[in-house]
Amino acid sequence: MPAASDTLHRGLVALLERIAAEVFSESFDVEAKGESGLDFVTTIDLAVQARLETELAALLPGSDVVGEEGFASLGTTDRPVWLVDPLDGTVNFVAGLPCYAIAVVLLEAGKPVLAAVHDIAQGDSYSAIAGGGAFLNGAPLVPRPHAARLAVLSSGLLSDLAAQSPDTLVRFMGDFKLRNLGSQALHLCHAAAGHVSLVASREAKGWDDLAGALIAREAGLTYGHYGTDAPEIGADQHSLCAPAALFDTYATEFSRSIAP
């Protein structure tokens, strides 16, 4: 692992841990977000994004920072870009459910090269360097072996399957127990750690997926898209993450069953 990459890696993890300790002790206000009224943005989301916009740019001079809040487009640039989800799992945070995270990925020429996801409630930091491995709290990430067959399906994917291919959903539920913790970045980190066997989403955006996806890939899993080519950052990702054999099986199954 190059020394510069290791320094940047450690600096990124330390930055997320420090911001979490400082900002999440504050009181916060909540506003509804989007047309459904089911999503929210809080003053914590905005405060974390503002801190990251300043401090990530300082951590890697010459880089740009693009966050979920107010996202328009990555545009075209030769500069490295930090893609930020300041609070993945905002609805959980508002409800007081302890499953939410800060997720950051560094893109070079559009490719993820460095990522960190800080699980705020648990105090764990997942991270990865492209070609350099995945880590949990600074140590190499070793997936936990167990017998449970658990899978995460997003709310949007569950709705799609129920409406378009209920037989597929019934078969899938015969193969796995279903879980949804409400934070896509943490879903992917839990897949990397071996806690769940498969993570699939229809509605996750790039800021939800790409940090956890790099961590999962560096832990040996396959991450990709079903039923569509690689989508834009701000579009529904139609993403799937699993060991290679499961990925191949369910990417095909979901592509046949669901219209993107």
C-alpha positions as CSV (number, residue, x, y, z in Angstrom):
1,M,0.0,0.0,0.0
2,P,1.6,3.3,-1.0
3,A,2.5,5.5,2.0
4,A,0.5,8.5,0.6
5,S,-2.6,6.3,0.2
6,D,-2.2,5.0,3.8
7,T,-1.8,8.5,5.1
8,L,-4.9,9.7,3.3
9,H,-6.8,6.6,4.4
10,R,-6.0,7.2,8.1
11,G,-6.7,10.9,7.7
12,L,-10.2,10.2,6.2
13,V,-11.2,7.7,8.9
14,A,-10.0,10.1,11.7
15,L,-11.9,13.0,10.1
16,L,-15.2,11.1,10.1
17,E,-14.7,9.9,13.6
18,R,-14.0,13.4,14.8
19,I,-16.9,15.0,13.0
20,A,-19.3,12.4,14.3
21,A,-18.1,13.0,17.9
22,E,-18.4,16.8,17.6
23,V,-21.6,17.3,15.5
24,F,-23.8,14.5,16.7
25,S,-23.8,15.8,20.2
26,E,-25.7,18.9,19.0
27,S,-29.5,19.4,19.1
28,F,-31.1,19.5,15.6
29,D,-34.2,20.5,13.6
30,V,-36.0,18.4,11.0
31,E,-37.7,19.2,7.7
32,A,-39.6,16.9,5.3
33,K,-37.7,16.1,2.1
34,G,-39.1,15.0,-1.3
35,E,-42.7,14.6,-2.4
36,S,-43.6,11.5,-0.3
37,G,-43.1,13.2,3.1
38,L,-41.4,10.0,4.2
39,D,-37.8,11.3,4.0
40,F,-36.2,14.1,6.0
41,V,-33.2,16.4,6.1
42,T,-31.9,17.6,9.5
43,T,-29.6,20.4,10.5
44,I,-27.2,17.6,11.4
45,D,-27.1,16.5,7.7
46,L,-26.3,20.0,6.7
47,A,-23.8,20.6,9.4
48,V,-21.9,17.4,8.6
49,Q,-21.9,18.2,4.9
50,A,-20.6,21.7,5.5
51,R,-17.8,20.4,7.7
52,L,-16.8,17.7,5.1
53,E,-16.8,20.3,2.2
54,T,-14.2,22.3,4.1
55,E,-12.2,19.6,5.7
56,L,-12.0,17.0,2.9
57,A,-10.8,19.8,0.6
58,A,-8.0,20.5,3.1
59,L,-7.2,16.8,3.5
60,L,-6.6,16.5,-0.2
61,P,-5.7,19.8,-1.8
62,G,-6.9,20.2,-5.3
63,S,-9.9,18.0,-4.8
64,D,-13.6,18.8,-5.1
65,V,-16.4,17.8,-2.6
66,V,-19.9,16.9,-3.8
67,G,-22.6,16.0,-1.2
68,E,-26.0,14.5,-1.3
69,E,-27.7,17.6,0.0
70,G,-28.2,20.0,-2.9
71,F,-26.7,17.5,-5.4
72,A,-27.1,18.5,-9.0
73,S,-24.3,16.8,-11.0
74,L,-20.7,15.7,-10.7
75,G,-20.0,17.6,-13.9
76,T,-16.8,17.0,-15.8
77,T,-13.5,17.5,-14.0
78,D,-10.0,16.0,-14.0
79,R,-9.8,16.7,-10.3
80,P,-10.3,14.1,-7.6
81,V,-13.9,14.2,-6.2
82,W,-15.1,13.3,-2.8
83,L,-18.7,12.1,-2.9
84,V,-20.4,12.5,0.5
85,D,-23.5,11.2,2.2
86,P,-23.4,13.2,5.4
87,L,-26.0,11.1,7.2
88,D,-27.0,7.8,5.6
89,G,-30.1,6.7,7.6
90,T,-31.6,10.1,8.4
91,V,-35.0,8.6,9.0
92,N,-33.5,6.2,11.6
93,F,-31.6,9.2,13.2
94,V,-34.8,11.2,13.5
95,A,-36.7,8.2,15.0
96,G,-33.9,7.4,17.4
97,L,-33.0,4.1,15.8
98,P,-29.3,3.4,16.2
99,C,-28.4,2.7,12.5
100,Y,-27.0,5.6,10.6
101,A,-23.6,6.6,9.2
102,I,-21.4,9.1,7.5
103,A,-20.3,7.7,4.1
104,V,-17.5,9.2,1.9
105,V,-15.8,7.9,-1.2
106,L,-13.0,9.4,-3.3
107,L,-13.4,9.2,-7.0
108,E,-10.6,9.6,-9.5
109,A,-11.6,9.6,-13.2
110,G,-15.0,8.5,-11.9
111,K,-13.6,5.4,-10.2
112,P,-13.7,4.8,-6.4
113,V,-10.2,4.7,-4.9
114,L,-10.7,5.3,-1.2
115,A,-13.8,5.0,1.0
116,A,-14.9,5.2,4.6
117,V,-18.2,4.6,6.4
118,H,-18.4,5.6,10.0
119,D,-21.2,3.8,12.0
120,I,-22.1,6.6,14.4
121,A,-24.2,4.7,16.9
122,Q,-21.8,1.7,17.1
123,G,-18.6,3.7,16.8
124,D,-17.2,1.5,14.1
125,S,-15.3,2.7,11.1
126,Y,-15.3,0.6,7.9
127,S,-12.9,1.7,5.1
128,A,-11.1,0.5,2.0
129,I,-8.4,1.4,-0.5
130,A,-8.8,0.2,-4.1
131,G,-6.4,-2.7,-4.5
132,G,-5.3,-2.3,-0.8
133,G,-8.0,-4.2,1.1
134,A,-10.9,-3.5,3.4
135,F,-10.6,-2.5,7.1
136,L,-12.6,-2.3,10.3
137,N,-11.4,0.1,12.9
138,G,-8.0,0.1,11.2
139,A,-7.5,-3.7,11.1
140,P,-8.0,-5.9,8.0
141,L,-11.7,-6.7,7.7
142,V,-12.2,-10.5,8.2
143,P,-15.8,-11.6,7.3
144,R,-17.5,-13.4,10.2
145,P,-18.6,-17.0,9.3
146,H,-22.0,-18.0,10.4
147,A,-24.9,-20.2,9.3
148,A,-27.6,-17.5,9.0
149,R,-28.9,-16.8,5.5
150,L,-29.8,-13.1,5.7
151,A,-30.5,-10.7,2.8
152,V,-31.3,-7.0,2.6
153,L,-33.9,-5.8,0.1
154,S,-34.7,-2.1,-0.2
155,S,-38.2,-0.9,0.2
156,G,-38.3,0.1,-3.5
157,L,-37.1,-3.3,-4.6
158,L,-39.7,-5.1,-2.4
159,S,-42.4,-2.9,-3.9
160,D,-41.2,-3.7,-7.4
161,L,-41.1,-7.4,-6.8
162,A,-44.5,-7.5,-5.1
163,A,-46.1,-5.6,-8.0
164,Q,-44.3,-7.1,-10.9
165,S,-43.1,-10.5,-9.9
166,P,-44.6,-11.8,-6.6
167,D,-43.5,-15.4,-7.4
168,T,-39.9,-14.2,-7.5
169,L,-40.3,-12.5,-4.1
170,V,-41.9,-15.7,-2.6
171,R,-39.0,-17.8,-4.0
172,F,-36.4,-15.3,-2.7
173,M,-38.0,-15.3,0.8
174,G,-37.8,-19.1,0.7
175,D,-34.0,-18.8,0.3
176,F,-33.3,-16.0,2.8
177,K,-34.6,-14.3,5.9
178,L,-35.1,-10.6,5.0
179,R,-33.6,-7.6,6.8
180,N,-33.6,-3.8,6.1
181,L,-31.7,-1.6,8.6
182,G,-32.5,1.6,6.8
183,S,-28.9,2.6,5.9
184,Q,-27.6,1.4,2.6
185,A,-24.0,2.3,3.3
186,L,-24.1,0.1,6.5
187,H,-26.0,-2.7,4.6
188,L,-23.0,-2.9,2.3
189,C,-20.5,-2.8,5.2
190,H,-22.4,-5.6,6.9
191,A,-22.2,-7.6,3.7
192,A,-18.5,-7.0,3.6
193,A,-18.2,-8.1,7.3
194,G,-20.2,-11.3,6.5
195,H,-23.2,-10.5,8.6
196,V,-25.6,-10.6,5.6
197,S,-25.3,-12.7,2.4
198,L,-26.8,-10.3,-0.2
199,V,-27.8,-6.6,-0.4
200,A,-30.1,-5.4,-3.2
201,S,-31.6,-2.0,-3.8
202,R,-33.6,-0.3,-6.5
203,E,-33.6,3.3,-5.2
204,A,-30.2,3.8,-3.6
205,K,-28.2,6.6,-5.2
206,G,-24.5,6.8,-5.8
207,W,-23.8,8.6,-2.5
208,D,-25.6,5.8,-0.7
209,D,-23.8,3.0,-2.5
210,L,-20.3,3.8,-3.7
211,A,-18.4,4.0,-0.4
212,G,-19.9,0.7,0.9
213,A,-19.5,-0.9,-2.5
214,L,-15.7,-0.3,-2.5
215,I,-15.5,-1.8,1.0
216,A,-17.5,-4.8,-0.1
217,R,-15.5,-5.3,-3.2
218,E,-12.2,-5.1,-1.3
219,A,-13.6,-7.7,1.1
220,G,-14.1,-10.1,-1.8
221,L,-17.7,-9.5,-2.8
222,T,-19.1,-8.7,-6.2
223,Y,-21.0,-5.4,-6.6
224,G,-22.9,-4.2,-9.7
225,H,-26.2,-3.4,-11.3
226,Y,-29.1,-5.4,-12.5
227,G,-31.3,-4.7,-15.5
228,T,-29.4,-1.5,-16.5
229,D,-26.0,-0.2,-17.4
230,A,-24.0,1.7,-14.8
231,P,-26.3,4.6,-13.9
232,E,-25.5,8.2,-13.2
233,I,-24.6,9.1,-9.5
234,G,-27.9,10.8,-8.9
235,A,-30.1,8.1,-10.5
236,D,-31.5,4.9,-9.0
237,Q,-28.6,2.4,-8.9
238,H,-30.5,-0.9,-9.2
239,S,-27.6,-2.3,-7.3
240,L,-26.7,-5.8,-6.0
241,C,-23.9,-6.9,-3.8
242,A,-23.1,-10.6,-2.9
243,P,-20.5,-13.3,-3.4
244,A,-20.0,-14.0,-7.1
245,A,-22.2,-17.0,-7.4
246,L,-25.2,-15.4,-5.6
247,F,-24.6,-12.2,-7.6
248,D,-24.8,-14.0,-10.9
249,T,-28.0,-15.9,-9.9
250,Y,-29.9,-12.9,-8.6
251,A,-28.7,-10.3,-11.1
252,T,-30.2,-12.5,-13.7
253,E,-33.4,-13.2,-11.7
254,F,-34.0,-9.5,-10.9
255,S,-33.3,-8.4,-14.5
256,R,-35.9,-10.9,-15.7
257,S,-38.5,-10.0,-13.1
258,I,-38.3,-6.2,-12.9
259,A,-38.5,-3.3,-15.4
260,P,-35.9,-0.7,-14.3
